């Protein structure tokens, strides 16, 4: 099992492809849209929530099976079909091309895995077990959702507003650190 390097990707306006359009694909599409990615879904069948996103022009939907040509010039691919052969073919092609590929429920065919996440505004907490136990990641996520509420989103909105002024007016790095520490402790 690989030891994964945690990273946050900027996917804004990047073309991302999701092969498949079932329940798992829906979750992946939602996360990509949260990151303002340009999402294309290719599948011969589509679940109603994804159909609604396509109708609202939030995603591009192609009603057919994915082909290898579809994988060219794509920043990131998520393969979420029920067909192991198609998932493996997509994985092999992407790995050969050096493209980012995630095959749901098959870490050995991926060059990245998706963590379970808690989002509170600009706060993102990612939980990963390196693909060993998605169930444990989910449990930890649920525990953290109870601990970190909407007040953290408010705190970060405030920090975003005051940080430029503090950086401009408090020249000493040590004094800035003390100021930010005090703000956070009193929040």
Buried (B, 14 or more C-beta within 10 A) or exposed (E): EEEBEEEEEEBEEBBBBBBBBBEBBBBBBEBBBEBEBBBBBBBEEBBEBBBEBBEEEEBBBBEEEBEEEBBEEBBBBBBBBEBEEBBBBBBEBBBEEEBBBBBBEBBEBBBBBBBBBBBBBEEEBBBBBEBEEBEEBEEBBEEBEEEBEEEBBEBBEEBEEEEEEBEEEBEEEEEBEEBBEEBEEEE
